Amino acid sequence: MGTIPSSFLPSRALWPERVYTLPKHARYPERLNSTEELIDRHKLPREVAFVPQLPRAPSPAGQGTGKLLRRVLREQAGRA
């Protein structure tokens, strides 16, 4: 679909002004969280914790480059 040439359009001064308003009792939330809209509620994490280093199983290649030890993370969080 093509565009309309500017010579066929009215001048900018004649264009309508667009005003968007919220309904009477609506307001924007203080914090927008798109994950609640994009992910099912049962998939959202209950909590998030930051740790300096993830515990990993020892591997033959060297120290701590193996599988992530989720059990240790749960114990550290107190949810064993």
Summary of the structure (lengths in Angstrom):
residues: 80
radius of gyration: 27.3
end to end distance: 60.6
largest distance: 74.8
contacts: 85
relative contact order: 0.09
helix: 26%
strand: 5%
